[in-house]
Amino acid sequence: MNNCILTVKSTSVVVTGGNLEITIPEVTLTNHQPFRLIICQSIPADAAVDQVILINGTTQIPMMVRTGNYLRADQVRCRRCYDLVYGNNPIHASLLFFVPRSCYDVVNVTTPAPTETADAVAAQEVAVPNESVDIPTNV
């Protein structure tokens, strides 16, 4: 029985197009495969809160935190090991442990107010008359 986990060391860490790209040697990853990433290079100072992407050959693999959000550059450190699991639907790598909170400010998406449907308007227009009910006074 082989209990070894695939360990991959980064070969470069750069900021490109608003992403922090961590390049790793080309390896074959299968669905649900755990692996360990060691970031060997310094994180560029201009990375800020950029999304972290693994570059495996020509494949871009977004990294996710346990909550399903994208991993951000301010949540990773150089010379650290990160235990991940690879998924292919969609392609991603999820961290298996918690990382510090990001300073990334998520823009709240506003939901438009619901509009009344024709049926709701018609139901409001048809008023049902209230029937008076005699309530006995001597109980």
MIDOSE-1310 file (N, C-alpha, C; in nm, 2 decimals, decimal comma, always signed):
residues 139
mnnc	+0,08/-0,12/+0,00/+0,00/+0,00/+0,00/+0,09/+0,12/+0,00; +0,06/+0,22/-0,09/+0,14/+0,34/-0,10/+0,07/+0,45/-0,04; +0,12/+0,51/+0,07/+0,06/+0,62/+0,14/+0,13/+0,75/+0,10; +0,21/+0,75/+0,00/+0,28/+0,88/-0,04/+0,18/+0,97/-0,11
iltv	+0,19/+1,10/-0,08/+0,11/+1,20/-0,15/+0,20/+1,27/-0,25; +0,14/+1,30/-0,37/+0,22/+1,37/-0,47/+0,26/+1,50/-0,42; +0,38/+1,53/-0,42/+0,43/+1,66/-0,38/+0,49/+1,74/-0,50; +0,44/+1,86/-0,52/+0,48/+1,94/-0,63/+0,54/+2,07/-0,58
ksts	+0,66/+2,11/-0,64/+0,72/+2,24/-0,60/+0,70/+2,34/-0,71; +0,67/+2,46/-0,68/+0,65/+2,56/-0,78/+0,78/+2,59/-0,85; +0,77/+2,63/-0,98/+0,89/+2,67/-1,05/+0,90/+2,82/-1,08; +0,78/+2,89/-1,07/+0,77/+3,03/-1,08/+0,64/+3,08/-1,02
vvvt	+0,65/+3,21/-0,97/+0,53/+3,27/-0,92/+0,53/+3,42/-0,97; +0,43/+3,45/-1,06/+0,43/+3,58/-1,12/+0,28/+3,63/-1,12; +0,27/+3,76/-1,14/+0,14/+3,83/-1,15/+0,12/+3,85/-1,30; +0,01/+3,80/-1,36/-0,02/+3,81/-1,50/-0,17/+3,84/-1,52
ggnl	-0,20/+3,95/-1,58/-0,34/+3,97/-1,61/-0,44/+3,97/-1,49; -0,39/+4,02/-1,38/-0,48/+4,02/-1,26/-0,49/+3,89/-1,18; -0,40/+3,80/-1,22/-0,40/+3,67/-1,15/-0,26/+3,65/-1,09; -0,25/+3,58/-0,98/-0,12/+3,53/-0,93/-0,10/+3,39/-0,98
eiti	-0,01/+3,37/-1,08/+0,01/+3,24/-1,14/+0,12/+3,17/-1,08; +0,09/+3,05/-1,03/+0,20/+2,96/-0,97/+0,22/+2,85/-1,07; +0,34/+2,85/-1,13/+0,37/+2,74/-1,23/+0,43/+2,62/-1,16; +0,38/+2,51/-1,20/+0,43/+2,38/-1,14/+0,48/+2,29/-1,26
pevt	+0,57/+2,20/-1,24/+0,61/+2,11/-1,34/+0,49/+2,03/-1,39; +0,48/+2,00/-1,52/+0,36/+1,93/-1,57/+0,35/+1,79/-1,51; +0,24/+1,77/-1,44/+0,21/+1,65/-1,38/+0,07/+1,60/-1,42; +0,04/+1,48/-1,41/-0,09/+1,42/-1,44/-0,17/+1,42/-1,31
ltnh	-0,28/+1,49/-1,31/-0,37/+1,49/-1,19/-0,50/+1,42/-1,23; -0,56/+1,34/-1,14/-0,69/+1,28/-1,17/-0,79/+1,33/-1,07; -0,91/+1,32/-1,10/-1,02/+1,37/-1,02/-1,01/+1,31/-0,88; -1,03/+1,40/-0,78/-1,02/+1,36/-0,63/-0,88/+1,33/-0,59
qpfr	-0,78/+1,36/-0,66/-0,65/+1,33/-0,62/-0,59/+1,43/-0,53; -0,55/+1,39/-0,41/-0,48/+1,49/-0,32/-0,34/+1,51/-0,36; -0,29/+1,63/-0,34/-0,15/+1,66/-0,37/-0,11/+1,77/-0,28; +0,02/+1,79/-0,27/+0,08/+1,89/-0,18/+0,16/+1,99/-0,27
liic	+0,13/+2,12/-0,25/+0,20/+2,22/-0,33/+0,29/+2,29/-0,23; +0,42/+2,31/-0,27/+0,51/+2,38/-0,20/+0,55/+2,51/-0,28; +0,52/+2,63/-0,23/+0,55/+2,75/-0,30/+0,69/+2,79/-0,26; +0,78/+2,78/-0,36/+0,93/+2,80/-0,34/+0,97/+2,94/-0,36
qsip	+0,90/+3,02/-0,44/+0,94/+3,15/-0,47/+0,86/+3,26/-0,39; +0,92/+3,38/-0,39/+0,85/+3,49/-0,32/+0,72/+3,53/-0,39; +0,62/+3,57/-0,31/+0,50/+3,62/-0,37/+0,53/+3,77/-0,41; +0,50/+3,80/-0,54/+0,53/+3,94/-0,58/+0,45/+4,04/-0,50
adaa	+0,51/+4,15/-0,47/+0,45/+4,26/-0,39/+0,32/+4,31/-0,45; +0,32/+4,31/-0,58/+0,20/+4,37/-0,65/+0,09/+4,27/-0,67; +0,10/+4,16/-0,60/-0,01/+4,05/-0,62/-0,14/+4,10/-0,55; -0,13/+4,17/-0,44/-0,24/+4,22/-0,36/-0,35/+4,11/-0,33
vdqv	-0,46/+4,12/-0,39/-0,57/+4,02/-0,37/-0,61/+3,95/-0,50; -0,51/+3,94/-0,59/-0,53/+3,87/-0,71/-0,57/+3,72/-0,69; -0,65/+3,67/-0,78/-0,69/+3,53/-0,78/-0,57/+3,44/-0,80; -0,56/+3,33/-0,73/-0,45/+3,24/-0,74/-0,48/+3,13/-0,84
ilin	-0,39/+3,11/-0,94/-0,41/+3,01/-1,05/-0,29/+2,92/-1,05; -0,31/+2,79/-1,06/-0,19/+2,70/-1,08/-0,18/+2,68/-1,23; -0,06/+2,68/-1,28/-0,03/+2,66/-1,42/+0,04/+2,52/-1,43; -0,03/+2,42/-1,49/+0,02/+2,29/-1,50/+0,03/+2,26/-1,65
gttq	+0,15/+2,29/-1,71/+0,17/+2,28/-1,85/+0,09/+2,39/-1,91; -0,01/+2,36/-1,99/-0,09/+2,46/-2,05/-0,23/+2,48/-1,98; -0,25/+2,40/-1,88/-0,38/+2,40/-1,81/-0,38/+2,50/-1,69; -0,48/+2,58/-1,69/-0,49/+2,68/-1,58/-0,59/+2,61/-1,48
ipmm	-0,55/+2,60/-1,35/-0,63/+2,54/-1,25/-0,65/+2,65/-1,14; -0,78/+2,70/-1,13/-0,81/+2,79/-1,02/-0,80/+2,72/-0,89; -0,75/+2,79/-0,79/-0,74/+2,74/-0,65/-0,86/+2,79/-0,57; -0,92/+2,71/-0,49/-1,04/+2,74/-0,42/-1,01/+2,72/-0,27
vrtg	-1,08/+2,80/-0,18/-1,07/+2,77/-0,04/-1,19/+2,68/+0,00; -1,19/+2,63/+0,12/-1,29/+2,53/+0,16/-1,44/+2,58/+0,15; -1,46/+2,71/+0,15/-1,59/+2,77/+0,13/-1,64/+2,78/-0,01; -1,55/+2,74/-0,10/-1,58/+2,75/-0,25/-1,54/+2,88/-0,31
nylr	-1,49/+2,97/-0,24/-1,44/+3,10/-0,30/-1,31/+3,08/-0,36; -1,27/+3,17/-0,44/-1,13/+3,17/-0,50/-1,03/+3,20/-0,39; -0,92/+3,13/-0,40/-0,80/+3,16/-0,31/-0,74/+3,29/-0,37; -0,71/+3,38/-0,28/-0,65/+3,51/-0,31/-0,51/+3,52/-0,27
adqv	-0,43/+3,61/-0,34/-0,29/+3,62/-0,32/-0,25/+3,65/-0,18; -0,33/+3,73/-0,11/-0,30/+3,77/+0,03/-0,33/+3,66/+0,13; -0,37/+3,54/+0,08/-0,40/+3,43/+0,17/-0,29/+3,32/+0,16; -0,19/+3,34/+0,07/-0,08/+3,24/+0,06/+0,05/+3,31/+0,09
rcrr	+0,14/+3,22/+0,13/+0,28/+3,27/+0,17/+0,38/+3,18/+0,10; +0,50/+3,23/+0,07/+0,61/+3,15/+0,01/+0,67/+3,06/+0,12; +0,73/+2,96/+0,07/+0,80/+2,86/+0,16/+0,69/+2,79/+0,25; +0,58/+2,76/+0,20/+0,47/+2,69/+0,28/+0,42/+2,58/+0,19
cydl	+0,37/+2,48/+0,26/+0,31/+2,36/+0,20/+0,16/+2,38/+0,21; +0,09/+2,35/+0,10/-0,05/+2,36/+0,09/-0,11/+2,22/+0,04; -0,19/+2,16/+0,12/-0,25/+2,03/+0,09/-0,38/+2,06/+0,01; -0,39/+2,00/-0,11/-0,50/+2,03/-0,20/-0,56/+1,90/-0,25
vygn	-0,68/+1,91/-0,31/-0,74/+1,80/-0,38/-0,78/+1,86/-0,52; -0,75/+1,78/-0,62/-0,78/+1,82/-0,76/-0,92/+1,78/-0,80; -0,99/+1,86/-0,86/-1,13/+1,83/-0,92/-1,14/+1,87/-1,06; -1,21/+1,79/-1,14/-1,22/+1,82/-1,28/-1,36/+1,86/-1,33
npih	-1,45/+1,89/-1,24/-1,58/+1,93/-1,29/-1,64/+2,05/-1,21; -1,60/+2,17/-1,24/-1,50/+2,22/-1,33/-1,36/+2,20/-1,27; -1,26/+2,22/-1,36/-1,12/+2,21/-1,32/-1,09/+2,31/-1,20; -1,04/+2,25/-1,09/-1,01/+2,34/-0,98/-0,92/+2,26/-0,88
asll	-0,86/+2,33/-0,79/-0,78/+2,26/-0,68/-0,83/+2,33/-0,55; -0,88/+2,24/-0,46/-0,94/+2,29/-0,33/-0,84/+2,27/-0,22; -0,83/+2,37/-0,14/-0,74/+2,36/-0,02/-0,82/+2,27/+0,08; -0,74/+2,19/+0,15/-0,80/+2,10/+0,25/-0,79/+2,15/+0,39
ffvp	-0,75/+2,28/+0,41/-0,75/+2,34/+0,54/-0,78/+2,49/+0,52; -0,80/+2,55/+0,63/-0,84/+2,70/+0,63/-0,71/+2,78/+0,62; -0,73/+2,90/+0,55/-0,63/+3,00/+0,54/-0,68/+3,13/+0,59; -0,59/+3,22/+0,62/-0,64/+3,35/+0,67/-0,74/+3,42/+0,58
rscy	-0,83/+3,50/+0,63/-0,93/+3,57/+0,55/-0,86/+3,66/+0,45; -0,92/+3,68/+0,34/-0,86/+3,78/+0,24/-0,92/+3,92/+0,26; -0,84/+4,01/+0,22/-0,88/+4,15/+0,22/-0,97/+4,19/+0,10; -0,99/+4,09/+0,01/-1,07/+4,11/-0,11/-1,21/+4,15/-0,07
dvvn	-1,25/+4,26/-0,13/-1,39/+4,31/-0,10/-1,48/+4,26/-0,21; -1,56/+4,17/-0,18/-1,66/+4,12/-0,27/-1,77/+4,22/-0,30; -1,79/+4,24/-0,43/-1,89/+4,34/-0,47/-2,03/+4,27/-0,45; -2,11/+4,33/-0,37/-2,25/+4,26/-0,35/-2,33/+4,28/-0,48
vttp	-2,39/+4,17/-0,52/-2,47/+4,17/-0,63/-2,61/+4,20/-0,59; -2,67/+4,30/-0,64/-2,81/+4,34/-0,60/-2,91/+4,26/-0,68; -3,01/+4,21/-0,62/-3,12/+4,14/-0,68/-3,23/+4,24/-0,72; -3,27/+4,25/-0,84/-3,38/+4,34/-0,87/-3,51/+4,31/-0,80
apte	-3,58/+4,41/-0,77/-3,71/+4,40/-0,69/-3,80/+4,32/-0,78; -3,88/+4,23/-0,72/-3,97/+4,15/-0,80/-4,08/+4,23/-0,86; -4,12/+4,20/-0,98/-4,23/+4,28/-1,04/-4,36/+4,20/-1,03; -4,47/+4,27/-1,02/-4,60/+4,20/-1,01/-4,63/+4,14/-1,14
tada	-4,68/+4,01/-1,13/-4,73/+3,95/-1,25/-4,87/+3,99/-1,28; -4,92/+3,96/-1,40/-5,06/+4,00/-1,44/-5,16/+3,92/-1,35; -5,13/+3,80/-1,31/-5,22/+3,73/-1,23/-5,23/+3,79/-1,09; -5,12/+3,84/-1,04/-5,12/+3,90/-0,90/-5,20/+4,03/-0,91
vaaq	-5,19/+4,11/-1,02/-5,26/+4,23/-1,03/-5,41/+4,20/-1,04; -5,45/+4,10/-1,12/-5,59/+4,06/-1,14/-5,65/+4,02/-1,01; -5,57/+3,94/-0,93/-5,62/+3,90/-0,80/-5,65/+4,01/-0,71; -5,57/+4,12/-0,72/-5,59/+4,23/-0,63/-5,71/+4,31/-0,68
evav	-5,74/+4,31/-0,80/-5,85/+4,39/-0,86/-5,99/+4,33/-0,82; -5,99/+4,20/-0,81/-6,12/+4,13/-0,78/-6,13/+4,12/-0,63; -6,20/+4,21/-0,57/-6,22/+4,21/-0,43/-6,33/+4,12/-0,39; -6,31/+4,04/-0,29/-6,42/+3,95/-0,24/-6,48/+4,03/-0,13
pnes	-6,62/+4,05/-0,14/-6,68/+4,13/-0,03/-6,68/+4,04/+0,10; -6,66/+4,11/+0,21/-6,66/+4,05/+0,34/-6,81/+4,03/+0,38; -6,84/+3,91/+0,43/-6,97/+3,88/+0,48/-6,98/+3,91/+0,62; -7,08/+3,98/+0,67/-7,09/+4,01/+0,81/-7,14/+3,88/+0,88
vdip	-7,09/+3,86/+1,00/-7,12/+3,75/+1,08/-7,18/+3,80/+1,21; -7,29/+3,74/+1,25/-7,35/+3,78/+1,37/-7,29/+3,70/+1,49; -7,24/+3,77/+1,58/-7,18/+3,71/+1,70/-7,27/+3,72/+1,82; -7,31/+3,60/+1,87/-7,40/+3,61/+1,98/-7,34/+3,68/+2,10
tnv	-7,42/+3,77/+2,17/-7,37/+3,85/+2,28/-7,39/+3,78/+2,41; -7,48/+3,70/+2,43/-7,50/+3,63/+2,56/-7,45/+3,49/+2,55; -7,34/+3,47/+2,60/-7,28/+3,33/+2,59/-7,29/+3,26/+2,72
